[in-house]
């Protein structure tokens, strides 16, 4: 699109604001009302893909049903002359929370709670009409400057939201099982099975965002989606009080309850969570979101807990290295260790030992700046997969190897792989795993509904029976012949 283009004879494009993976956004003006609006247009490369066009229209339909001060309002939907769909939204003056977190690594607790409160209020309104957002993250929370200078947060982008009715999620447009959203803020149930999420997945994500605002760190970090996904599902959450000195216990409790692994252990709804947030805010009366835009903001932020480096004596250094080496070698893989020495030379800085078994005339120099690198044999890195309820004689394949038994070893990797489990009399089952750590999987198979002919296969026991029967028959025949011969001999005597 170009500047000054007129859409549907009433919207004039004024300036380009930005582009995402699915759409581009323009600042525009309603010609007849002389009112600023924001217009989102579907990216041209997606015009031929029906799934994205339908999802784009769904966003407009769902968002237009929501009328709440903490949700970005949608007022219109239409098509350009070349058939590109567009959504008309309220124009927001401000910036995304993601942008704020790039400027300020950690936010004051009071301001963080206010943002969480506004977000939860918007979610409460959405959930009340059966809408689950499913993609709450800093990039979809906008800090808006209101008249008078106050700021509130608004929820954006209902592009992958779902309408829920009767306790079941409308599968709608994502029946392929594709995981949408951002891994850092996805709930365990979204990662495990994206079709069964309900409103509590938004509560989890809001807790994850609050964790990020206060600690400056995402709850579970990883180098790729697979690594993050495994941690979200399996790893315990690090208590935010271990990262931020002086964080009130009730604030940590809110975060941890929002982020329980099991949805049933979280807040039952957004309203219940809001009550705890409002109670926690009583300790931070006077705190505002606009404080994030004032000089000296760093003085309002709780400091992170700094771990003091341990001071080693010469004896403790040697004991530390010895113990660490024994532990690593005992585990079968040596990944590296620190060597310490009082001397500090450029030669020792650049030295590197690549195998512990290498013989040396003198002990290796102990230098605190000398890191000893030992090459990893990645082929020996295995993770144990425990298969629960596996049928007897089941065969497991990963496309290359065949396994049997309810415990299999896979090469450690951050890449997803599919295990196919099959057994006679059962329907086969496929399970996708990311083999980064030991885990348990449900290998229950459904009984096959296909009738098969019963085939009796020969066994060693069956062969033994046949031999015994044959031997008995030979012995019986031999006995009868002896009796007959004896009778003939007796007759000859007369």
Kinemage of the C-alpha trace (Angstrom):
@kinemage 1
@onewidth
@group {chain A} dominant
@subgroup {mainchain}
@vectorlist {calphas} color= white
{ca unk a 1} P 0.000 0.000 0.000
{ca unk a 2} L 1.025 3.611 -0.503
{ca unk a 3} L 0.515 6.762 1.534
{ca unk a 4} L -2.742 8.661 0.793
{ca unk a 5} L -4.435 5.529 -0.589
{ca unk a 6} L -8.210 5.647 0.059
{ca unk a 7} L -9.860 2.476 1.297
{ca unk a 8} L -13.610 1.840 0.947
{ca unk a 9} L -14.073 5.520 0.084
{ca unk a 10} L -13.641 6.620 3.705
{ca unk a 11} L -10.221 5.708 5.109
{ca unk a 12} L -7.061 7.556 4.032
{ca unk a 13} L -3.688 5.946 4.795
{ca unk a 14} L -1.412 8.517 6.453
{ca unk a 15} L 1.770 6.702 7.536
{ca unk a 16} L 3.168 3.194 7.796
{ca unk a 17} L 3.534 1.987 11.393
{ca unk a 18} L 4.957 -1.501 11.116
{ca unk a 19} L 4.719 -5.051 9.764
{ca unk a 20} L 4.378 -8.431 11.452
{ca unk a 21} L 4.344 -12.006 10.212
{ca unk a 22} L 0.683 -11.806 9.240
{ca unk a 23} L -0.156 -8.151 8.639
{ca unk a 24} L 0.994 -4.564 8.278
{ca unk a 25} L -0.414 -1.599 10.208
{ca unk a 26} L -1.051 1.968 9.047
{ca unk a 27} L -2.050 5.164 10.764
{ca unk a 28} L -5.141 6.371 8.912
{ca unk a 29} L -7.955 8.939 9.021
{ca unk a 30} L -11.690 8.492 8.660
{ca unk a 31} L -12.359 11.076 5.944
{ca unk a 32} L -15.955 11.867 6.874
{ca unk a 33} L -15.524 11.855 10.671
{ca unk a 34} L -12.012 13.368 10.651
{ca unk a 35} L -10.960 10.754 13.192
{ca unk a 36} L -7.644 8.948 13.511
{ca unk a 37} L -7.775 5.149 13.277
{ca unk a 38} L -5.325 2.278 12.841
{ca unk a 39} L -5.752 -0.055 9.877
{ca unk a 40} L -4.340 -3.552 9.763
{ca unk a 41} L -3.998 -5.190 6.330
{ca unk a 42} L -3.291 -8.857 5.672
{ca unk a 43} L 0.151 -9.355 4.111
{ca unk a 44} L -0.041 -9.853 0.353
{ca unk a 45} L 1.877 -13.134 0.429
{ca unk a 46} L -0.969 -14.628 2.497
{ca unk a 47} L -3.815 -13.603 0.202
{ca unk a 48} L -3.913 -16.994 -1.494
{ca unk a 49} L -4.053 -18.910 1.800
{ca unk a 50} L -7.620 -19.402 2.977
{ca unk a 51} L -6.646 -20.306 6.543
{ca unk a 52} L -5.002 -16.938 7.137
{ca unk a 53} L -7.791 -14.983 5.468
{ca unk a 54} L -10.364 -16.767 7.625
{ca unk a 55} L -8.277 -16.205 10.778
{ca unk a 56} L -7.935 -12.516 9.915
{ca unk a 57} L -11.696 -12.130 9.551
{ca unk a 58} L -12.244 -14.099 12.756
{ca unk a 59} L -10.045 -11.621 14.636
{ca unk a 60} L -12.256 -8.747 13.472
{ca unk a 61} L -15.465 -10.576 14.355
{ca unk a 62} L -14.309 -11.568 17.839
{ca unk a 63} L -12.677 -8.248 18.750
{ca unk a 64} L -15.741 -6.286 17.561
{ca unk a 65} L -17.827 -8.124 20.185
{ca unk a 66} L -15.554 -6.862 22.978
{ca unk a 67} L -16.256 -3.413 24.356
{ca unk a 68} L -13.877 -2.783 27.244
{ca unk a 69} L -11.400 0.014 28.072
{ca unk a 70} L -8.567 -2.518 28.407
{ca unk a 71} L -9.118 -4.037 24.954
{ca unk a 72} L -8.258 -2.330 21.675
{ca unk a 73} L -11.602 -1.621 19.964
{ca unk a 74} L -12.350 -2.827 16.419
{ca unk a 75} L -14.899 -0.778 14.459
{ca unk a 76} L -14.888 -2.011 10.856
{ca unk a 77} L -13.804 -4.685 8.383
{ca unk a 78} L -13.481 -4.460 4.625
{ca unk a 79} L -11.532 -5.189 1.444
{ca unk a 80} L -9.274 -3.073 -0.716
{ca unk a 81} L -9.829 -2.836 -4.475
{ca unk a 82} L -7.417 -5.734 -5.052
{ca unk a 83} L -9.223 -7.905 -2.513
{ca unk a 84} L -6.886 -7.463 0.495
{ca unk a 85} L -8.871 -7.684 3.760
{ca unk a 86} L -8.346 -4.986 6.391
{ca unk a 87} L -9.411 -4.323 9.985
{ca unk a 88} L -10.131 -0.843 11.352
{ca unk a 89} L -9.127 -0.341 14.999
{ca unk a 90} L -8.863 2.530 17.437
{ca unk a 91} L -5.620 4.474 17.093
{ca unk a 92} L -3.513 4.068 20.235
{ca unk a 93} L -0.874 6.576 21.267
{ca unk a 94} L 1.811 4.825 23.251
{ca unk a 95} L 4.059 1.775 22.959
{ca unk a 96} L 3.962 -1.957 23.504
{ca unk a 97} L 5.078 -3.515 26.772
{ca unk a 98} L 7.713 -5.389 24.749
{ca unk a 99} L 9.185 -2.049 23.713
{ca unk a 100} L 9.176 -0.806 27.313
{ca unk a 101} L 10.996 -3.938 28.486
{ca unk a 102} L 13.741 -3.278 25.942
{ca unk a 103} L 14.325 0.130 27.529
{ca unk a 104} L 13.816 -0.913 31.147
{ca unk a 105} L 14.884 -4.464 31.880
{ca unk a 106} L 12.857 -4.758 35.074
{ca unk a 107} L 9.838 -2.678 36.027
{ca unk a 108} L 8.768 -1.424 39.480
{ca unk a 109} L 6.502 -3.900 41.253
{ca unk a 110} L 3.644 -1.410 41.571
{ca unk a 111} L 3.613 -0.535 37.868
{ca unk a 112} L 3.919 -4.232 36.970
{ca unk a 113} L 0.890 -5.072 39.108
{ca unk a 114} L -1.119 -2.250 37.504
{ca unk a 115} L -0.343 -3.554 34.014
{ca unk a 116} L -1.275 -7.068 35.130
{ca unk a 117} L -4.499 -5.711 36.659
{ca unk a 118} L -5.528 -3.943 33.437
{ca unk a 119} L -4.659 -7.022 31.382
{ca unk a 120} L -6.636 -9.295 33.690
{ca unk a 121} L -9.620 -6.916 33.545
{ca unk a 122} L -9.590 -7.108 29.756
{ca unk a 123} L -9.324 -10.899 29.907
{ca unk a 124} L -12.207 -11.070 32.366
{ca unk a 125} L -14.397 -9.244 29.832
{ca unk a 126} L -13.279 -11.534 27.004
{ca unk a 127} L -13.751 -14.707 29.044
{ca unk a 128} L -17.238 -13.591 30.091
{ca unk a 129} L -18.441 -13.982 26.485
{ca unk a 130} L -16.474 -17.150 25.855
{ca unk a 131} L -13.371 -15.685 24.163
{ca unk a 132} L -9.912 -17.084 24.998
{ca unk a 133} L -7.063 -14.914 23.672
{ca unk a 134} L -4.305 -17.612 23.668
{ca unk a 135} L -1.470 -15.215 22.795
{ca unk a 136} L -0.971 -12.920 25.789
{ca unk a 137} L 2.601 -11.625 25.707
{ca unk a 138} L 4.398 -8.256 26.066
{ca unk a 139} L 4.046 -7.589 22.329
{ca unk a 140} L 0.248 -7.804 22.600
{ca unk a 141} L -0.077 -5.482 25.604
{ca unk a 142} L -0.052 -1.788 24.722
{ca unk a 143} L 0.594 1.038 27.203
{ca unk a 144} L -1.717 3.799 26.043
{ca unk a 145} L -1.419 7.484 26.893
{ca unk a 146} L -4.837 8.784 27.866
{ca unk a 147} L -6.050 12.368 28.052
{ca unk a 148} L -4.513 14.057 31.073
{ca unk a 149} L -1.299 12.038 30.790
{ca unk a 150} L -2.417 8.896 32.595
{ca unk a 151} L -1.603 5.543 31.034
{ca unk a 152} L -3.498 2.276 30.924
{ca unk a 153} L -2.740 -1.012 29.226
{ca unk a 154} L -4.853 -2.535 26.461
{ca unk a 155} L -4.863 -6.005 24.949
{ca unk a 156} L -4.184 -6.273 21.208
{ca unk a 157} L -4.438 -8.971 18.563
{ca unk a 158} L -7.168 -11.568 18.894
{ca unk a 159} L -5.852 -13.250 15.741
{ca unk a 160} L -5.521 -16.723 17.269
{ca unk a 161} L -8.256 -16.371 19.880
{ca unk a 162} L -11.005 -18.946 20.243
{ca unk a 163} L -14.695 -18.880 20.993
{ca unk a 164} L -15.537 -21.405 23.708
{ca unk a 165} L -19.006 -22.722 24.422
{ca unk a 166} L -20.361 -25.580 26.507
{ca unk a 167} L -16.933 -26.193 28.016
{ca unk a 168} L -15.441 -27.174 24.646
{ca unk a 169} L -13.078 -25.181 22.488
{ca unk a 170} L -14.241 -24.354 18.977
{ca unk a 171} L -11.466 -25.973 16.954
{ca unk a 172} L -12.054 -23.383 14.266
{ca unk a 173} L -9.002 -22.745 12.168
{ca unk a 174} L -6.147 -24.516 13.917
{ca unk a 175} L -7.070 -28.186 13.679
{ca unk a 176} L -3.627 -29.021 12.330
{ca unk a 177} L -2.213 -28.890 15.862
{ca unk a 178} L 0.111 -26.005 14.955
{ca unk a 179} L 1.316 -24.245 18.090
{ca unk a 180} L 0.694 -20.533 17.720
{ca unk a 181} L 1.873 -17.733 19.971
{ca unk a 182} L 5.181 -17.183 21.717
{ca unk a 183} L 6.842 -20.120 23.474
{ca unk a 184} L 7.978 -18.119 26.523
{ca unk a 185} L 4.375 -17.368 27.489
{ca unk a 186} L 2.592 -20.527 26.299
{ca unk a 187} L 0.935 -22.673 28.955
{ca unk a 188} L 1.879 -26.367 29.284
{ca unk a 189} L -1.495 -27.429 27.872
{ca unk a 190} L -0.978 -25.240 24.789
{ca unk a 191} L 2.333 -26.948 24.149
{ca unk a 192} L 1.030 -30.447 24.849
{ca unk a 193} L -2.317 -30.189 23.049
{ca unk a 194} L -3.416 -26.878 21.553
{ca unk a 195} L -7.003 -28.015 21.004
{ca unk a 196} L -8.013 -28.324 24.633
{ca unk a 197} L -7.074 -24.963 26.142
{ca unk a 198} L -9.576 -22.858 28.062
{ca unk a 199} L -9.545 -19.422 29.741
{ca unk a 200} L -6.947 -20.573 32.291
{ca unk a 201} L -4.265 -20.571 29.580
{ca unk a 202} L -4.618 -16.751 29.492
{ca unk a 203} L -4.229 -16.644 33.287
{ca unk a 204} L -0.978 -18.617 32.955
{ca unk a 205} L 0.319 -16.245 30.270
{ca unk a 206} L -0.546 -13.178 32.331
{ca unk a 207} L 1.441 -14.656 35.232
{ca unk a 208} L 4.387 -15.269 32.888
{ca unk a 209} L 4.243 -11.638 31.711
{ca unk a 210} L 4.167 -10.424 35.343
{ca unk a 211} L 7.202 -12.652 36.052
{ca unk a 212} L 9.063 -11.058 33.138
{ca unk a 213} L 8.180 -7.499 34.180
{ca unk a 214} L 9.340 -7.921 37.780
{ca unk a 215} L 12.414 -10.164 37.345
{ca unk a 216} L 13.567 -9.057 33.903
{ca unk a 217} L 13.747 -12.714 32.851
{ca unk a 218} L 11.372 -15.040 31.052
{ca unk a 219} L 10.191 -17.904 33.301
{ca unk a 220} L 11.763 -20.614 31.115
{ca unk a 221} L 14.605 -19.792 28.761
{ca unk a 222} L 15.946 -21.827 25.865
{ca unk a 223} L 17.787 -21.478 22.588
{ca unk a 224} L 14.880 -22.742 20.471
{ca unk a 225} L 11.196 -23.573 20.677
{ca unk a 226} L 11.773 -27.237 21.514
{ca unk a 227} L 14.063 -26.478 24.449
{ca unk a 228} L 11.670 -23.874 25.888
{ca unk a 229} L 8.678 -26.187 25.385
{ca unk a 230} L 10.295 -29.036 27.335
{ca unk a 231} L 11.120 -26.692 30.227
{ca unk a 232} L 7.615 -25.187 30.312
{ca unk a 233} L 6.101 -28.667 30.601
{ca unk a 234} L 8.645 -30.297 32.946
{ca unk a 235} L 10.802 -27.819 34.879
{ca unk a 236} L 9.748 -26.230 38.180
{ca unk a 237} L 9.360 -22.455 38.186
{ca unk a 238} L 12.193 -20.549 39.868
{ca unk a 239} L 10.630 -18.559 42.702
{ca unk a 240} L 10.787 -14.868 41.672
{ca unk a 241} L 11.929 -14.039 45.236
{ca unk a 242} L 15.151 -15.887 44.423
{ca unk a 243} L 15.765 -13.347 41.658
{ca unk a 244} L 14.506 -10.103 43.187
{ca unk a 245} L 15.481 -8.996 46.678
{ca unk a 246} L 12.603 -7.720 48.811
{ca unk a 247} L 9.794 -8.954 46.560
{ca unk a 248} L 6.647 -9.296 48.708
{ca unk a 249} L 5.518 -12.868 49.265
{ca unk a 250} L 1.948 -12.163 48.144
{ca unk a 251} L 3.211 -10.960 44.760
{ca unk a 252} L 5.299 -14.105 44.311
{ca unk a 253} L 2.246 -16.158 45.302
{ca unk a 254} L 0.136 -14.528 42.566
{ca unk a 255} L 2.736 -15.346 39.926
{ca unk a 256} L 3.169 -18.941 41.072
{ca unk a 257} L -0.563 -19.621 41.269
{ca unk a 258} L -1.120 -18.175 37.785
{ca unk a 259} L 1.666 -20.396 36.456
{ca unk a 260} L 0.779 -23.757 37.986
{ca unk a 261} L 1.551 -26.590 35.549
{ca unk a 262} L -1.952 -28.018 35.954
{ca unk a 263} L -4.764 -25.671 34.942
{ca unk a 264} L -6.998 -26.908 37.779
{ca unk a 265} L -4.486 -25.562 40.345
{ca unk a 266} L -4.500 -22.030 38.919
{ca unk a 267} L -6.987 -19.274 39.668
{ca unk a 268} L -10.437 -20.498 38.671
{ca unk a 269} L -11.042 -17.309 36.683
{ca unk a 270} L -9.680 -13.826 36.030
{ca unk a 271} L -11.909 -12.311 38.709
{ca unk a 272} L -10.356 -14.449 41.445
{ca unk a 273} L -6.880 -13.411 40.335
{ca unk a 274} L -7.914 -9.743 40.212
{ca unk a 275} L -8.857 -9.849 43.890
{ca unk a 276} L -5.340 -10.902 44.866
{ca unk a 277} L -3.732 -8.342 42.538
{ca unk a 278} L -5.802 -5.531 44.037
{ca unk a 279} L -4.871 -6.613 47.575
{ca unk a 280} L -1.181 -6.665 46.607
{ca unk a 281} L -1.508 -3.172 45.098
{ca unk a 282} L -2.496 -1.781 48.521
{ca unk a 283} L 1.203 -1.867 49.405
{ca unk a 284} L 2.044 0.214 46.332
{ca unk a 285} L -0.532 3.014 46.518
{ca unk a 286} L 0.520 5.970 44.434
{ca unk a 287} L 2.474 3.887 41.911
{ca unk a 288} L 1.503 4.574 38.303
{ca unk a 289} L 2.330 3.278 34.843
{ca unk a 290} L 3.321 6.779 33.738
{ca unk a 291} L 6.162 6.588 36.272
{ca unk a 292} L 7.905 4.383 33.691
{ca unk a 293} L 8.407 7.502 31.584
{ca unk a 294} L 9.951 9.687 34.295
{ca unk a 295} L 13.683 10.233 34.933
{ca unk a 296} L 15.153 8.206 37.782
{ca unk a 297} L 12.901 5.224 37.174
{ca unk a 298} L 15.777 2.915 38.127
{ca unk a 299} L 15.519 4.126 41.738
{ca unk a 300} L 11.989 2.676 42.003
{ca unk a 301} L 12.987 -0.824 40.958
{ca unk a 302} L 13.819 -3.602 43.401
{ca unk a 303} L 17.367 -4.802 42.922
{ca unk a 304} L 18.176 -8.308 41.681
{ca unk a 305} L 19.737 -10.747 44.100
{ca unk a 306} L 23.451 -10.857 43.397
{ca unk a 307} L 25.259 -14.064 44.217
{ca unk a 308} L 28.645 -13.353 45.774
{ca unk a 309} L 31.494 -15.319 44.189
{ca unk a 310} L 32.866 -18.016 46.448
{ca unk a 311} L 36.425 -17.411 47.629
{ca unk a 312} L 38.611 -20.477 47.333
{ca unk a 313} L 41.711 -21.261 49.332
{ca unk a 314} L 44.389 -23.255 47.553
{ca unk a 315} L 43.299 -26.444 49.334
{ca unk a 316} L 39.642 -25.851 48.625
{ca unk a 317} L 40.442 -25.131 44.965
{ca unk a 318} L 42.154 -28.478 44.565
{ca unk a 319} L 39.371 -30.266 46.455
{ca unk a 320} L 36.776 -28.515 44.288
{ca unk a 321} L 38.476 -29.539 41.038
{ca unk a 322} L 39.044 -33.100 42.209
{ca unk a 323} L 35.462 -33.534 43.362
{ca unk a 324} L 34.062 -31.989 40.199
{ca unk a 325} L 36.202 -34.173 37.966
{ca unk a 326} L 35.206 -37.321 39.841
{ca unk a 327} L 31.562 -36.354 39.549
{ca unk a 328} L 31.793 -35.632 35.835
{ca unk a 329} L 33.912 -38.662 34.982
{ca unk a 330} L 31.612 -40.859 37.074
{ca unk a 331} L 28.708 -39.618 34.975
{ca unk a 332} L 30.450 -40.797 31.831
{ca unk a 333} L 30.791 -37.397 30.151
{ca unk a 334} L 33.231 -34.602 30.938
{ca unk a 335} L 31.985 -31.248 29.727
{ca unk a 336} L 34.647 -28.960 31.127
{ca unk a 337} L 35.985 -27.558 34.375
{ca unk a 338} L 37.758 -24.529 35.770
{ca unk a 339} L 41.429 -24.690 36.682
{ca unk a 340} L 42.921 -22.220 39.119
{ca unk a 341} L 46.425 -20.831 39.670
{ca unk a 342} L 47.946 -17.774 41.279
{ca unk a 343} L 50.023 -17.009 38.173
{ca unk a 344} L 48.501 -14.897 35.420
{ca unk a 345} L 50.228 -15.127 32.066
{ca unk a 346} L 49.028 -14.675 28.476
{ca unk a 347} L 50.286 -18.176 27.741
{ca unk a 348} L 48.038 -19.705 30.388
{ca unk a 349} L 45.070 -17.633 29.158
{ca unk a 350} L 45.313 -19.134 25.711
{ca unk a 351} L 46.103 -22.715 26.734
{ca unk a 352} L 43.495 -25.464 26.303
{ca unk a 353} L 43.498 -29.136 27.234
{ca unk a 354} L 41.315 -31.326 25.029
{ca unk a 355} L 41.521 -34.693 26.818
{ca unk a 356} L 41.828 -35.583 30.478
{ca unk a 357} L 43.659 -38.828 29.675
{ca unk a 358} L 46.591 -36.967 28.113
{ca unk a 359} L 49.776 -37.577 30.120
{ca unk a 360} L 51.824 -34.591 31.167
{ca unk a 361} L 55.260 -34.323 32.740
{ca unk a 362} L 54.072 -31.682 35.199
{ca unk a 363} L 50.688 -30.988 36.757
{ca unk a 364} L 48.562 -28.600 34.705
{ca unk a 365} L 48.893 -24.986 35.813
{ca unk a 366} L 46.075 -23.825 38.118
{ca unk a 367} L 44.865 -20.484 36.749
{ca unk a 368} L 41.521 -18.860 37.496
{ca unk a 369} L 41.410 -17.500 33.946
{ca unk a 370} L 42.235 -20.795 32.315
{ca unk a 371} L 39.198 -22.813 31.221
{ca unk a 372} L 39.953 -26.411 30.428
{ca unk a 373} L 37.878 -27.577 27.449
{ca unk a 374} L 37.164 -31.262 26.983
{ca unk a 375} L 35.513 -32.283 23.733
{ca unk a 376} L 32.044 -33.731 24.122
{ca unk a 377} L 31.138 -36.922 22.391
{ca unk a 378} L 27.552 -36.045 21.537
{ca unk a 379} L 26.871 -39.566 20.371
{ca unk a 380} L 27.139 -40.748 23.981
{ca unk a 381} L 24.578 -38.239 25.229
{ca unk a 382} L 21.375 -40.163 25.723
{ca unk a 383} L 18.048 -39.446 27.360
{ca unk a 384} L 15.811 -42.118 28.873
{ca unk a 385} L 12.219 -42.332 27.658
{ca unk a 386} L 9.904 -44.328 29.923
{ca unk a 387} L 6.810 -45.623 28.093
{ca unk a 388} L 3.921 -46.187 30.479
{ca unk a 389} L 1.184 -48.770 29.763
{ca unk a 390} L 3.076 -50.172 26.784
{ca unk a 391} L 1.478 -53.359 25.374
{ca unk a 392} L 3.508 -56.560 25.428
{ca unk a 393} L 5.568 -57.146 22.240
{ca unk a 394} L 5.095 -53.516 21.130
{ca unk a 395} L 7.545 -52.123 18.573
{ca unk a 396} L 8.690 -48.489 18.716
{ca unk a 397} L 10.277 -46.781 15.706
{ca unk a 398} L 11.620 -43.275 15.151
{ca unk a 399} L 11.936 -43.508 11.375
{ca unk a 400} L 15.458 -44.914 11.603
{ca unk a 401} L 15.744 -47.250 14.582
{ca unk a 402} L 13.509 -49.970 16.089
{ca unk a 403} L 13.124 -50.363 19.850
{ca unk a 404} L 11.404 -52.789 22.207
{ca unk a 405} L 10.682 -52.621 25.919
{ca unk a 406} L 9.148 -49.865 28.030
{ca unk a 407} L 12.420 -47.921 28.410
{ca unk a 408} L 14.289 -46.667 25.351
{ca unk a 409} L 17.357 -44.459 24.959
{ca unk a 410} L 17.365 -41.632 22.423
{ca unk a 411} L 20.210 -39.376 21.374
{ca unk a 412} L 19.858 -36.024 23.121
{ca unk a 413} L 18.610 -33.353 20.712
{ca unk a 414} L 16.568 -30.148 20.643
{ca unk a 415} L 14.881 -31.240 17.422
{ca unk a 416} L 11.386 -32.773 17.630
{ca unk a 417} L 11.111 -36.419 16.589
{ca unk a 418} L 8.123 -38.706 16.117
{ca unk a 419} L 7.887 -42.106 17.785
{ca unk a 420} L 5.503 -44.640 16.263
{ca unk a 421} L 4.246 -47.324 18.642
{ca unk a 422} L 2.601 -50.436 17.189
{ca unk a 423} L 1.544 -53.800 18.572
{ca unk a 424} L -0.458 -56.722 17.223
{ca unk a 425} L -4.170 -56.241 17.959
{ca unk a 426} L -3.842 -52.499 18.622
{ca unk a 427} L -4.091 -49.306 16.572
{ca unk a 428} L -0.718 -47.626 16.088
{ca unk a 429} L 0.031 -44.364 17.895
{ca unk a 430} L 2.410 -41.491 17.114
{ca unk a 431} L 3.996 -39.341 19.824
{ca unk a 432} L 6.149 -36.281 19.082
{ca unk a 433} L 8.937 -35.670 21.591
{ca unk a 434} L 11.863 -33.297 22.014
{ca unk a 435} L 14.542 -35.542 23.571
{ca unk a 436} L 16.333 -33.021 25.750
{ca unk a 437} L 15.871 -34.793 29.073
{ca unk a 438} L 14.537 -37.970 30.672
{ca unk a 439} L 10.753 -38.161 30.523
{ca unk a 440} L 7.719 -40.417 30.839
{ca unk a 441} L 5.178 -40.829 28.027
{ca unk a 442} L 1.761 -42.437 27.943
{ca unk a 443} L 2.040 -45.352 25.494
{ca unk a 444} L -1.505 -46.673 25.940
{ca unk a 445} L -2.845 -48.067 22.656
{ca unk a 446} L -6.460 -48.585 21.640
{ca unk a 447} L -7.643 -52.079 20.816
{ca unk a 448} L -7.898 -52.527 17.068
{ca unk a 449} L -11.461 -52.719 15.691
{ca unk a 450} L -10.265 -54.589 12.581
{ca unk a 451} L -10.954 -58.363 12.739
{ca unk a 452} L -8.009 -60.524 11.880
{ca unk a 453} L -7.833 -64.264 11.171
{ca unk a 454} L -6.312 -66.295 13.964
{ca unk a 455} L -3.088 -67.826 12.772
{ca unk a 456} L -1.514 -70.645 14.773
{ca unk a 457} L 2.237 -70.403 14.589
{ca unk a 458} L 4.456 -73.445 15.320
{ca unk a 459} L 6.363 -73.271 18.584
{ca unk a 460} L 9.063 -75.433 20.157
{ca unk a 461} L 6.453 -76.781 22.589
{ca unk a 462} L 4.186 -77.772 19.699
{ca unk a 463} L 7.121 -79.567 18.036
{ca unk a 464} L 7.824 -81.470 21.237
{ca unk a 465} L 4.207 -82.638 21.388
{ca unk a 466} L 4.365 -83.860 17.778
{ca unk a 467} L 7.584 -85.797 18.469
{ca unk a 468} L 6.076 -87.384 21.555
{ca unk a 469} L 2.935 -88.392 19.650
{ca unk a 470} L 5.041 -89.916 16.831
{ca unk a 471} L 7.213 -91.817 19.304
{ca unk a 472} L 4.120 -93.172 21.073
{ca unk a 473} L 2.611 -94.278 17.771
{ca unk a 474} L 5.868 -96.103 16.784
{ca unk a 475} L 6.052 -97.823 20.158
{ca unk a 476} L 2.383 -98.817 19.895
{ca unk a 477} L 2.853 -100.214 16.373
{ca unk a 478} L 6.002 -102.121 17.410
{ca unk a 479} L 4.150 -103.681 20.335
{ca unk a 480} L 1.252 -104.776 18.144
{ca unk a 481} L 3.673 -106.358 15.643
{ca unk a 482} L 5.414 -108.264 18.443
{ca unk a 483} L 2.068 -109.565 19.697
{ca unk a 484} L 1.066 -110.639 16.154
{ca unk a 485} L 4.416 -112.388 15.579
{ca unk a 486} L 4.107 -114.190 18.909
{ca unk a 487} L 0.620 -115.387 17.983
{ca unk a 488} L 1.834 -116.719 14.592
{ca unk a 489} L 4.673 -118.595 16.257
{ca unk a 490} L 2.205 -120.129 18.712
{ca unk a 491} L -0.071 -121.315 15.852
{ca unk a 492} L 2.866 -122.936 14.050
{ca unk a 493} L 3.511 -125.110 17.098
{ca unk a 494} L 0.122 -126.767 16.510
